[in-house]
């Protein structure tokens, strides 16, 4: 199974946190990431995201179809939450989440150091 773990793109500041939207640059970052993933041969069976607006917008802007928001992928998600979320979802799954969760999840699933995760950053993890 291949997991593509994505940090949401650039979001505007604001309150409440769960309703922070992507900036225009954030929308463009997500679209470019989707194009790059497609150029790299990534064709996900499923796209999942945190329920927070900025993650849902990033997932939609990737251009892989309608994403599904899961409460388990909200800030604070763990590697175990991700394993549970992707179970039975196909060979390739994209998940859009948050930092520092994305770095911690990647380190846990791969073993080793936490990678850098800029906005709209992605890590491909073969499980």
N, CA, C and O atoms as CSV, one atom per row, in Angstrom:
chain,resi,resn,atom,element,x,y,z
A,1,UNK,N,N,0.839,-1.177,0.000
A,1,UNK,CA,C,0.000,0.000,0.000
A,1,UNK,C,C,0.879,1.234,0.000
A,1,UNK,O,O,1.928,1.267,0.644
A,2,UNK,N,N,0.442,2.241,-0.726
A,2,UNK,CA,C,1.164,3.512,-0.792
A,2,UNK,C,C,0.308,4.595,-0.152
A,2,UNK,O,O,-0.858,4.784,-0.500
A,3,UNK,N,N,0.920,5.297,0.790
A,3,UNK,CA,C,0.282,6.429,1.463
A,3,UNK,C,C,0.990,7.694,1.018
A,3,UNK,O,O,2.218,7.774,1.061
A,4,UNK,N,N,0.216,8.683,0.592
A,4,UNK,CA,C,0.754,10.001,0.287
A,4,UNK,C,C,0.233,10.924,1.376
A,4,UNK,O,O,-0.951,11.259,1.416
A,5,UNK,N,N,1.136,11.328,2.257
A,5,UNK,CA,C,0.766,12.175,3.384
A,5,UNK,C,C,1.080,13.616,3.018
A,5,UNK,O,O,2.220,13.944,2.688
A,6,UNK,N,N,0.065,14.480,3.075
A,6,UNK,CA,C,0.169,15.869,2.629
A,6,UNK,C,C,-0.172,16.796,3.792
A,6,UNK,O,O,-1.160,16.593,4.499
A,7,UNK,N,N,0.657,17.810,3.974
A,7,UNK,CA,C,0.296,18.882,4.908
A,7,UNK,C,C,-0.549,19.881,4.139
A,7,UNK,O,O,-0.265,20.174,2.977
A,8,UNK,N,N,-1.590,20.405,4.782
A,8,UNK,CA,C,-2.440,21.393,4.108
A,8,UNK,C,C,-1.600,22.557,3.600
A,8,UNK,O,O,-0.521,22.835,4.123
A,9,UNK,N,N,-2.104,23.227,2.582
A,9,UNK,CA,C,-1.423,24.370,1.985
A,9,UNK,C,C,-1.560,25.599,2.883
A,9,UNK,O,O,-2.194,25.550,3.937
A,10,UNK,N,N,-0.958,26.692,2.446
A,10,UNK,CA,C,-0.938,27.934,3.226
A,10,UNK,C,C,-2.351,28.412,3.545
A,10,UNK,O,O,-3.196,28.548,2.661
A,11,UNK,N,N,-2.583,28.662,4.828
A,11,UNK,CA,C,-3.901,29.112,5.284
A,11,UNK,C,C,-3.803,30.510,5.872
A,11,UNK,O,O,-2.764,30.908,6.398
A,12,UNK,N,N,-4.884,31.237,5.776
A,12,UNK,CA,C,-4.965,32.576,6.358
A,12,UNK,C,C,-5.094,32.457,7.872
A,12,UNK,O,O,-5.654,31.480,8.369
A,13,UNK,N,N,-4.582,33.438,8.608
A,13,UNK,CA,C,-4.811,33.429,10.054
A,13,UNK,C,C,-6.285,33.675,10.323
A,13,UNK,O,O,-7.006,34.171,9.458
A,14,UNK,N,N,-6.726,33.333,11.504
A,14,UNK,CA,C,-8.121,33.607,11.833
A,14,UNK,C,C,-8.606,32.790,13.000
A,14,UNK,O,O,-7.904,31.938,13.544
A,15,UNK,N,N,-9.820,33.081,13.358
A,15,UNK,CA,C,-10.460,32.421,14.479
A,15,UNK,C,C,-11.935,32.276,14.131
A,15,UNK,O,O,-12.543,33.255,13.697
A,16,UNK,N,N,-12.527,31.132,14.297
A,16,UNK,CA,C,-11.989,29.939,14.935
A,16,UNK,C,C,-11.038,29.183,14.002
A,16,UNK,O,O,-11.152,29.237,12.777
A,17,UNK,N,N,-10.109,28.487,14.626
A,17,UNK,CA,C,-9.057,27.792,13.891
A,17,UNK,C,C,-9.610,26.823,12.854
A,17,UNK,O,O,-9.080,26.735,11.746
A,18,UNK,N,N,-10.670,26.095,13.200
A,18,UNK,CA,C,-11.190,25.074,12.280
A,18,UNK,C,C,-11.793,25.654,11.003
A,18,UNK,O,O,-12.038,24.920,10.045
A,19,UNK,N,N,-12.035,26.976,10.981
A,19,UNK,CA,C,-12.621,27.607,9.796
A,19,UNK,C,C,-11.613,28.446,9.014
A,19,UNK,O,O,-11.998,29.188,8.110
A,20,UNK,N,N,-10.329,28.335,9.350
A,20,UNK,CA,C,-9.303,29.054,8.585
A,20,UNK,C,C,-9.254,28.502,7.166
A,20,UNK,O,O,-9.120,27.295,6.964
A,21,UNK,N,N,-9.362,29.385,6.196
A,21,UNK,CA,C,-9.384,28.990,4.785
A,21,UNK,C,C,-8.004,29.150,4.171
A,21,UNK,O,O,-7.141,29.839,4.715
A,22,UNK,N,N,-7.809,28.502,3.028
A,22,UNK,CA,C,-6.573,28.681,2.284
A,22,UNK,C,C,-6.500,30.096,1.716
A,22,UNK,O,O,-7.514,30.700,1.364
A,23,UNK,N,N,-5.289,30.598,1.639
A,23,UNK,CA,C,-5.049,31.857,0.939
A,23,UNK,C,C,-5.077,31.565,-0.564
A,23,UNK,O,O,-5.047,30.401,-0.963
A,24,UNK,N,N,-5.134,32.609,-1.405
A,24,UNK,CA,C,-5.018,32.348,-2.849
A,24,UNK,C,C,-3.735,31.574,-3.186
A,24,UNK,O,O,-3.759,30.676,-4.029
A,25,UNK,N,N,-2.626,31.913,-2.539
A,25,UNK,CA,C,-1.379,31.174,-2.760
A,25,UNK,C,C,-1.523,29.723,-2.306
A,25,UNK,O,O,-0.984,28.817,-2.942
A,26,UNK,N,N,-2.246,29.499,-1.211
A,26,UNK,CA,C,-2.475,28.146,-0.726
A,26,UNK,C,C,-3.236,27.298,-1.735
A,26,UNK,O,O,-2.896,26.135,-1.957
A,27,UNK,N,N,-4.266,27.878,-2.346
A,27,UNK,CA,C,-5.007,27.147,-3.395
A,27,UNK,C,C,-4.063,26.773,-4.544
A,27,UNK,O,O,-4.122,25.662,-5.071
A,28,UNK,N,N,-3.200,27.711,-4.920
A,28,UNK,CA,C,-2.256,27.449,-6.011
A,28,UNK,C,C,-1.237,26.391,-5.599
A,28,UNK,O,O,-0.893,25.529,-6.408
A,29,UNK,N,N,-0.748,26.437,-4.364
A,29,UNK,CA,C,0.190,25.418,-3.876
A,29,UNK,C,C,-0.432,24.023,-3.997
A,29,UNK,O,O,0.218,23.083,-4.457
A,30,UNK,N,N,-1.683,23.900,-3.584
A,30,UNK,CA,C,-2.355,22.597,-3.620
A,30,UNK,C,C,-2.553,22.118,-5.056
A,30,UNK,O,O,-2.352,20.939,-5.347
A,31,UNK,N,N,-2.940,23.012,-5.947
A,31,UNK,CA,C,-3.106,22.637,-7.357
A,31,UNK,C,C,-1.771,22.169,-7.956
A,31,UNK,O,O,-1.727,21.171,-8.675
A,32,UNK,N,N,-0.692,22.891,-7.657
A,32,UNK,CA,C,0.634,22.506,-8.168
A,32,UNK,C,C,1.066,21.147,-7.610
A,32,UNK,O,O,1.634,20.326,-8.329
A,33,UNK,N,N,0.792,20.921,-6.330
A,33,UNK,CA,C,1.146,19.629,-5.738
A,33,UNK,C,C,0.379,18.505,-6.434
A,33,UNK,O,O,0.957,17.464,-6.747
A,34,UNK,N,N,-0.908,18.705,-6.675
A,34,UNK,CA,C,-1.690,17.692,-7.390
A,34,UNK,C,C,-1.111,17.404,-8.760
A,34,UNK,O,O,-1.031,16.245,-9.166
A,35,UNK,N,N,-0.705,18.439,-9.478
A,35,UNK,CA,C,-0.091,18.263,-10.795
A,35,UNK,C,C,1.206,17.475,-10.677
A,35,UNK,O,O,1.463,16.582,-11.484
A,36,UNK,N,N,2.027,17.795,-9.679
A,36,UNK,CA,C,3.302,17.096,-9.503
A,36,UNK,C,C,3.073,15.630,-9.153
A,36,UNK,O,O,3.761,14.753,-9.674
A,37,UNK,N,N,2.116,15.363,-8.278
A,37,UNK,CA,C,1.828,13.974,-7.910
A,37,UNK,C,C,1.372,13.180,-9.133
A,37,UNK,O,O,1.807,12.046,-9.332
A,38,UNK,N,N,0.496,13.768,-9.953
A,38,UNK,CA,C,0.056,13.092,-11.171
A,38,UNK,C,C,1.240,12.848,-12.107
A,38,UNK,O,O,1.344,11.774,-12.700
A,39,UNK,N,N,2.137,13.837,-12.247
A,39,UNK,CA,C,3.322,13.675,-13.099
A,39,UNK,C,C,4.223,12.554,-12.578
A,39,UNK,O,O,4.921,11.899,-13.351
A,40,UNK,N,N,4.201,12.340,-11.263
A,40,UNK,CA,C,4.990,11.270,-10.648
A,40,UNK,C,C,4.270,9.925,-10.663
A,40,UNK,O,O,4.773,8.941,-10.121
A,41,UNK,N,N,3.093,9.884,-11.285
A,41,UNK,CA,C,2.364,8.630,-11.421
A,41,UNK,C,C,1.465,8.272,-10.261
A,41,UNK,O,O,0.998,7.137,-10.169
A,42,UNK,N,N,1.209,9.224,-9.366
A,42,UNK,CA,C,0.325,8.955,-8.228
A,42,UNK,C,C,-1.124,9.060,-8.692
A,42,UNK,O,O,-1.566,10.101,-9.177
A,43,UNK,N,N,-1.852,7.953,-8.531
A,43,UNK,CA,C,-3.279,7.907,-8.853
A,43,UNK,C,C,-3.980,7.287,-7.642
A,43,UNK,O,O,-4.067,6.064,-7.533
A,44,UNK,N,N,-4.475,8.121,-6.743
A,44,UNK,CA,C,-5.057,7.570,-5.518
A,44,UNK,C,C,-6.430,6.943,-5.739
A,44,UNK,O,O,-7.224,7.397,-6.562
A,45,UNK,N,N,-6.675,5.891,-4.980
A,45,UNK,CA,C,-8.004,5.286,-4.948
A,45,UNK,C,C,-8.926,6.104,-4.058
A,45,UNK,O,O,-10.134,6.174,-4.287
A,46,UNK,N,N,-8.336,6.725,-3.034
A,46,UNK,CA,C,-9.098,7.467,-2.045
A,46,UNK,C,C,-8.313,8.691,-1.602
A,46,UNK,O,O,-7.088,8.645,-1.487
A,47,UNK,N,N,-9.030,9.797,-1.352
A,47,UNK,CA,C,-8.430,10.992,-0.761
A,47,UNK,C,C,-9.192,11.281,0.524
A,47,UNK,O,O,-10.409,11.467,0.517
A,48,UNK,N,N,-8.447,11.316,1.631
A,48,UNK,CA,C,-9.017,11.577,2.944
A,48,UNK,C,C,-8.402,12.854,3.500
A,48,UNK,O,O,-7.277,13.209,3.150
A,49,UNK,N,N,-9.144,13.548,4.370
A,49,UNK,CA,C,-8.580,14.752,4.962
A,49,UNK,C,C,-9.094,14.945,6.376
A,49,UNK,O,O,-10.083,14.354,6.809
A,50,UNK,N,N,-8.375,15.796,7.060
A,50,UNK,CA,C,-8.852,16.332,8.328
A,50,UNK,C,C,-10.164,17.065,8.046
A,50,UNK,O,O,-10.378,17.524,6.924
A,51,UNK,N,N,-11.039,17.183,9.037
A,51,UNK,CA,C,-12.287,17.914,8.818
A,51,UNK,C,C,-12.123,19.433,8.817
A,51,UNK,O,O,-13.072,20.141,8.479
A,52,UNK,N,N,-10.949,19.958,9.185
A,52,UNK,CA,C,-10.753,21.403,9.213
A,52,UNK,C,C,-10.756,21.951,7.792
A,52,UNK,O,O,-10.265,21.305,6.866
A,53,UNK,N,N,-11.315,23.152,7.629
A,53,UNK,CA,C,-11.550,23.734,6.310
A,53,UNK,C,C,-10.296,23.762,5.446
A,53,UNK,O,O,-10.354,23.392,4.274
A,54,UNK,N,N,-9.168,24.192,5.996
A,54,UNK,CA,C,-7.963,24.326,5.179
A,54,UNK,C,C,-7.485,22.979,4.632
A,54,UNK,O,O,-6.948,22.916,3.526
A,55,UNK,N,N,-7.677,21.916,5.392
A,55,UNK,CA,C,-7.300,20.583,4.918
A,55,UNK,C,C,-8.286,20.100,3.854
A,55,UNK,O,O,-7.876,19.523,2.848
A,56,UNK,N,N,-9.571,20.330,4.068
A,56,UNK,CA,C,-10.572,19.925,3.065
A,56,UNK,C,C,-10.365,20.665,1.755
A,56,UNK,O,O,-10.497,20.078,0.681
A,57,UNK,N,N,-10.039,21.965,1.838
A,57,UNK,CA,C,-9.795,22.738,0.621
A,57,UNK,C,C,-8.542,22.233,-0.103
A,57,UNK,O,O,-8.536,22.112,-1.328
A,58,UNK,N,N,-7.493,21.942,0.653
A,58,UNK,CA,C,-6.275,21.402,0.040
A,58,UNK,C,C,-6.584,20.091,-0.673
A,58,UNK,O,O,-6.181,19.892,-1.819
A,59,UNK,N,N,-7.297,19.201,0.005
A,59,UNK,CA,C,-7.637,17.898,-0.577
A,59,UNK,C,C,-8.426,18.073,-1.872
A,59,UNK,O,O,-8.174,17.372,-2.851
A,60,UNK,N,N,-9.364,18.990,-1.881
A,60,UNK,CA,C,-10.169,19.224,-3.087
A,60,UNK,C,C,-9.311,19.819,-4.206
A,60,UNK,O,O,-9.445,19.432,-5.367
A,61,UNK,N,N,-8.430,20.758,-3.854
A,61,UNK,CA,C,-7.607,21.426,-4.863
A,61,UNK,C,C,-6.558,20.511,-5.481
A,61,UNK,O,O,-6.024,20.827,-6.544
A,62,UNK,N,N,-6.253,19.390,-4.846
A,62,UNK,CA,C,-5.307,18.446,-5.443
A,62,UNK,C,C,-5.837,17.903,-6.767
A,62,UNK,O,O,-5.069,17.516,-7.648
A,63,UNK,N,N,-7.167,17.880,-6.891
A,63,UNK,CA,C,-7.773,17.495,-8.160
A,63,UNK,C,C,-7.928,16.011,-8.397
A,63,UNK,O,O,-7.956,15.566,-9.545
A,64,UNK,N,N,-8.029,15.227,-7.318
A,64,UNK,CA,C,-8.195,13.778,-7.456
A,64,UNK,C,C,-9.623,13.315,-7.205
A,64,UNK,O,O,-9.845,12.122,-6.996
A,65,UNK,N,N,-10.578,14.201,-7.219
A,65,UNK,CA,C,-11.960,13.813,-6.938
A,65,UNK,C,C,-12.387,14.283,-5.563
A,65,UNK,O,O,-11.679,15.036,-4.895
A,66,UNK,N,N,-13.560,13.826,-5.155
A,66,UNK,CA,C,-14.148,14.278,-3.901
A,66,UNK,C,C,-13.455,13.641,-2.698
A,66,UNK,O,O,-13.494,12.421,-2.532
A,67,UNK,N,N,-12.821,14.465,-1.856
A,67,UNK,CA,C,-12.194,13.920,-0.650
A,67,UNK,C,C,-13.231,13.630,0.431
A,67,UNK,O,O,-14.325,14.196,0.434
A,68,UNK,N,N,-12.871,12.752,1.331
A,68,UNK,CA,C,-13.711,12.421,2.483
A,68,UNK,C,C,-13.026,12.947,3.736
A,68,UNK,O,O,-11.869,12.616,3.995
A,69,UNK,N,N,-13.726,13.758,4.512
A,69,UNK,CA,C,-13.179,14.292,5.762
A,69,UNK,C,C,-13.470,13.314,6.897
A,69,UNK,O,O,-14.586,12.813,7.032
A,70,UNK,N,N,-12.451,13.056,7.705
A,70,UNK,CA,C,-12.585,12.152,8.850
A,70,UNK,C,C,-12.152,12.864,10.122
A,70,UNK,O,O,-11.078,13.463,10.166
A,71,UNK,N,N,-12.981,12.802,11.154
A,71,UNK,CA,C,-12.640,13.421,12.433
A,71,UNK,C,C,-11.336,12.878,12.996
A,71,UNK,O,O,-10.607,13.612,13.663
A,72,UNK,N,N,-11.025,11.612,12.746
A,72,UNK,CA,C,-9.805,10.987,13.271
A,72,UNK,C,C,-8.543,11.621,12.703
A,72,UNK,O,O,-7.458,11.407,13.243
A,73,UNK,N,N,-8.658,12.402,11.617
A,73,UNK,CA,C,-7.496,13.021,11.002
A,73,UNK,C,C,-7.340,14.495,11.379
A,73,UNK,O,O,-6.508,15.201,10.810
A,74,UNK,N,N,-8.146,14.956,12.344
A,74,UNK,CA,C,-8.034,16.322,12.856
A,74,UNK,C,C,-6.681,16.492,13.556
A,74,UNK,O,O,-5.983,15.508,13.799
A,75,UNK,N,N,-6.309,17.737,13.879
A,75,UNK,CA,C,-5.040,17.937,14.586
A,75,UNK,C,C,-4.933,17.006,15.797
A,75,UNK,O,O,-5.878,16.835,16.567
A,76,UNK,N,N,-3.755,16.421,15.930
A,76,UNK,CA,C,-3.531,15.430,16.980
A,76,UNK,C,C,-3.575,14.007,16.471
A,76,UNK,O,O,-3.385,13.068,17.243
A,77,UNK,N,N,-3.827,13.828,15.157
A,77,UNK,CA,C,-3.894,12.480,14.579
A,77,UNK,C,C,-2.552,11.773,14.752
A,77,UNK,O,O,-1.492,12.398,14.753
A,78,UNK,N,N,-2.630,10.463,14.897
A,78,UNK,CA,C,-1.442,9.634,15.103
A,78,UNK,C,C,-1.261,8.667,13.940
A,78,UNK,O,O,-2.123,8.543,13.071
A,79,UNK,N,N,-0.124,7.990,13.947
A,79,UNK,CA,C,0.127,6.966,12.926
A,79,UNK,C,C,-0.942,5.881,12.994
A,79,UNK,O,O,-1.371,5.373,11.958
A,80,UNK,N,N,-1.373,5.526,14.185
A,80,UNK,CA,C,-2.424,4.508,14.326
A,80,UNK,C,C,-3.746,5.000,13.741
A,80,UNK,O,O,-4.473,4.224,13.120
A,81,UNK,N,N,-4.065,6.280,13.931
A,81,UNK,CA,C,-5.274,6.850,13.323
A,81,UNK,C,C,-5.198,6.743,11.800
A,81,UNK,O,O,-6.188,6.421,11.142
A,82,UNK,N,N,-4.035,7.012,11.255
A,82,UNK,CA,C,-3.848,6.928,9.812
A,82,UNK,C,C,-3.985,5.487,9.333
A,82,UNK,O,O,-4.672,5.224,8.346
A,83,UNK,N,N,-3.340,4.562,10.021
A,83,UNK,CA,C,-3.458,3.136,9.632
A,83,UNK,C,C,-4.920,2.698,9.622
A,83,UNK,O,O,-5.359,2.001,8.708
A,84,UNK,N,N,-5.662,3.104,10.631
A,84,UNK,CA,C,-7.084,2.751,10.701
A,84,UNK,C,C,-7.859,3.395,9.559
A,84,UNK,O,O,-8.710,2.751,8.945
A,85,UNK,N,N,-7.572,4.656,9.271
A,85,UNK,CA,C,-8.300,5.396,8.233
A,85,UNK,C,C,-8.073,4.811,6.844
A,85,UNK,O,O,-8.991,4.799,6.024
A,86,UNK,N,N,-6.859,4.323,6.566
A,86,UNK,CA,C,-6.553,3.852,5.211
A,86,UNK,C,C,-6.891,2.382,4.992
A,86,UNK,O,O,-6.898,1.911,3.855
A,87,UNK,N,N,-7.167,1.666,6.057
A,87,UNK,CA,C,-7.449,0.230,5.936
A,87,UNK,C,C,-8.628,-0.006,4.976
A,87,UNK,O,O,-9.715,0.538,5.168
A,88,UNK,N,N,-8.395,-0.816,3.953
A,88,UNK,CA,C,-9.445,-1.171,3.006
A,88,UNK,C,C,-9.819,-0.088,2.022
A,88,UNK,O,O,-10.864,-0.174,1.376
A,89,UNK,N,N,-8.979,0.942,1.892
A,89,UNK,CA,C,-9.302,2.077,1.019
A,89,UNK,C,C,-8.623,2.021,-0.337
A,89,UNK,O,O,-8.729,2.972,-1.112
A,90,UNK,N,N,-7.923,0.927,-0.647
A,90,UNK,CA,C,-7.265,0.810,-1.934
A,90,UNK,C,C,-5.758,0.807,-1.796
A,90,UNK,O,O,-5.215,0.932,-0.698
A,91,UNK,N,N,-5.083,0.661,-2.945
A,91,UNK,CA,C,-3.623,0.559,-2.964
A,91,UNK,C,C,-2.915,1.879,-2.735
A,91,UNK,O,O,-1.816,1.901,-2.180
A,92,UNK,N,N,-3.524,2.981,-3.153
A,92,UNK,CA,C,-2.910,4.303,-2.974
A,92,UNK,C,C,-3.932,5.225,-2.332
A,92,UNK,O,O,-5.039,5.403,-2.839
A,93,UNK,N,N,-3.536,5.810,-1.203
A,93,UNK,CA,C,-4.423,6.715,-0.458
A,93,UNK,C,C,-3.675,8.011,-0.178
A,93,UNK,O,O,-2.522,7.995,0.252
A,94,UNK,N,N,-4.340,9.128,-0.425
A,94,UNK,CA,C,-3.819,10.447,-0.065
A,94,UNK,C,C,-4.527,10.889,1.198
A,94,UNK,O,O,-5.751,10.798,1.295
A,95,UNK,N,N,-3.753,11.372,2.174
A,95,UNK,CA,C,-4.316,11.956,3.390
A,95,UNK,C,C,-3.775,13.368,3.525
A,95,UNK,O,O,-2.571,13.592,3.405
A,96,UNK,N,N,-4.670,14.325,3.776
A,96,UNK,CA,C,-4.273,15.711,4.023
A,96,UNK,C,C,-4.494,16.010,5.498
A,96,UNK,O,O,-5.603,15.889,6.018
A,97,UNK,N,N,-3.412,16.405,6.158
A,97,UNK,CA,C,-3.468,16.673,7.587
A,97,UNK,C,C,-2.712,17.931,7.960
A,97,UNK,O,O,-2.619,18.880,7.182
A,98,UNK,N,N,-2.174,17.917,9.172
A,98,UNK,CA,C,-1.597,19.107,9.797
A,98,UNK,C,C,-0.208,18.815,10.344
A,98,UNK,O,O,0.176,17.658,10.510
A,99,UNK,N,N,0.535,19.870,10.621
A,99,UNK,CA,C,1.811,19.783,11.315
A,99,UNK,C,C,1.565,20.146,12.776
A,99,UNK,O,O,0.738,21.019,13.041
A,100,UNK,N,N,2.227,19.533,13.712
A,100,UNK,CA,C,3.376,18.648,13.549
A,100,UNK,C,C,3.001,17.178,13.302
A,100,UNK,O,O,3.877,16.317,13.230
A,101,UNK,N,N,1.708,16.901,13.174
A,101,UNK,CA,C,1.253,15.515,13.012
A,101,UNK,C,C,1.898,14.828,11.809
A,101,UNK,O,O,2.351,13.689,11.922
A,102,UNK,N,N,1.945,15.509,10.652
A,102,UNK,CA,C,2.466,14.865,9.436
A,102,UNK,C,C,3.904,14.397,9.632
A,102,UNK,O,O,4.249,13.286,9.229
A,103,UNK,N,N,4.738,15.217,10.237
A,103,UNK,CA,C,6.117,14.825,10.486
A,103,UNK,C,C,6.216,13.651,11.443
A,103,UNK,O,O,6.996,12.724,11.222
A,104,UNK,N,N,5.430,13.693,12.497
A,104,UNK,CA,C,5.454,12.618,13.489
A,104,UNK,C,C,4.941,11.307,12.902
A,104,UNK,O,O,5.507,10.243,13.153
A,105,UNK,N,N,3.873,11.392,12.125
A,105,UNK,CA,C,3.296,10.194,11.507
A,105,UNK,C,C,4.297,9.574,10.531
A,105,UNK,O,O,4.486,8.358,10.523
A,106,UNK,N,N,4.934,10.406,9.713
A,106,UNK,CA,C,5.917,9.903,8.758
A,106,UNK,C,C,7.063,9.208,9.487
A,106,UNK,O,O,7.467,8.110,9.102
A,107,UNK,N,N,7.584,9.833,10.525
A,107,UNK,CA,C,8.689,9.237,11.286
A,107,UNK,C,C,8.259,7.912,11.910
A,107,UNK,O,O,9.032,6.954,11.929
A,108,UNK,N,N,7.050,7.856,12.411
A,108,UNK,CA,C,6.556,6.632,13.040
A,108,UNK,C,C,6.383,5.511,12.021
A,108,UNK,O,O,6.746,4.366,12.290
A,109,UNK,N,N,5.833,5.831,10.860
A,109,UNK,CA,C,5.564,4.798,9.854
A,109,UNK,C,C,6.830,4.336,9.137
A,109,UNK,O,O,6.932,3.172,8.751
A,110,UNK,N,N,7.783,5.228,8.958
A,110,UNK,CA,C,9.028,4.888,8.265
A,110,UNK,C,C,10.133,4.467,9.223
A,110,UNK,O,O,11.019,3.687,8.873
A,111,UNK,N,N,10.062,4.999,10.433
A,111,UNK,CA,C,11.192,4.874,11.343
A,111,UNK,C,C,12.190,5.971,10.986
A,111,UNK,O,O,12.370,6.277,9.808
A,112,UNK,N,N,12.823,6.551,11.959
A,112,UNK,CA,C,13.804,7.595,11.678
A,112,UNK,C,C,13.324,8.964,12.082
A,112,UNK,O,O,12.370,9.116,12.846
A,113,UNK,N,N,14.005,9.956,11.552
A,113,UNK,CA,C,13.753,11.354,11.897
A,113,UNK,C,C,12.476,11.877,11.235
A,113,UNK,O,O,12.024,11.366,10.210
A,114,UNK,N,N,11.912,12.917,11.863
A,114,UNK,CA,C,10.767,13.600,11.271
A,114,UNK,C,C,11.251,14.440,10.093
A,114,UNK,O,O,12.194,15.218,10.236
A,115,UNK,N,N,10.615,14.292,8.929
A,115,UNK,CA,C,11.012,15.110,7.783
A,115,UNK,C,C,10.442,16.522,7.898
A,115,UNK,O,O,9.503,16.771,8.654
A,116,UNK,N,N,11.019,17.414,7.150
A,116,UNK,CA,C,10.472,18.767,7.042
A,116,UNK,C,C,9.133,18.681,6.315
A,116,UNK,O,O,8.993,17.920,5.358
A,117,UNK,N,N,8.164,19.448,6.762
A,117,UNK,CA,C,6.838,19.433,6.139
A,117,UNK,C,C,6.342,20.858,5.946
A,117,UNK,O,O,5.585,21.365,6.773
A,118,UNK,N,N,6.759,21.514,4.863
A,118,UNK,CA,C,6.256,22.860,4.592
A,118,UNK,C,C,4.784,22.795,4.175
A,118,UNK,O,O,4.280,21.711,3.880
A,119,UNK,N,N,4.086,23.934,4.144
A,119,UNK,CA,C,2.721,23.914,3.634
A,119,UNK,C,C,2.688,23.294,2.232
A,119,UNK,O,O,3.529,23.604,1.389
A,120,UNK,N,N,1.722,22.428,1.997
A,120,UNK,CA,C,1.565,21.684,0.742
A,120,UNK,C,C,2.744,20.756,0.487
A,120,UNK,O,O,3.017,20.396,-0.658
A,121,UNK,N,N,3.438,20.369,1.541
A,121,UNK,CA,C,4.499,19.383,1.422
A,121,UNK,C,C,3.897,17.996,1.444
A,121,UNK,O,O,2.802,17.800,1.972
A,122,UNK,N,N,4.598,17.036,0.878
A,122,UNK,CA,C,4.090,15.668,0.814
A,122,UNK,C,C,5.221,14.678,1.025
A,122,UNK,O,O,6.376,14.939,0.690
A,123,UNK,N,N,4.862,13.549,1.582
A,123,UNK,CA,C,5.771,12.411,1.732
A,123,UNK,C,C,5.036,11.178,1.210
A,123,UNK,O,O,3.870,10.956,1.536
A,124,UNK,N,N,5.724,10.387,0.406
A,124,UNK,CA,C,5.156,9.127,-0.079
A,124,UNK,C,C,5.739,8.012,0.767
A,124,UNK,O,O,6.956,7.853,0.861
A,125,UNK,N,N,4.854,7.244,1.378
A,125,UNK,CA,C,5.259,6.196,2.312
A,125,UNK,C,C,4.709,4.868,1.811
A,125,UNK,O,O,3.497,4.708,1.672
A,126,UNK,N,N,5.592,3.920,1.540
A,126,UNK,CA,C,5.174,2.599,1.137
A,126,UNK,C,C,5.048,1.737,2.381
A,126,UNK,O,O,6.016,1.543,3.115
A,127,UNK,N,N,3.855,1.225,2.610
A,127,UNK,CA,C,3.575,0.408,3.795
A,127,UNK,C,C,3.487,-1.060,3.425
A,127,UNK,O,O,3.257,-1.903,4.293
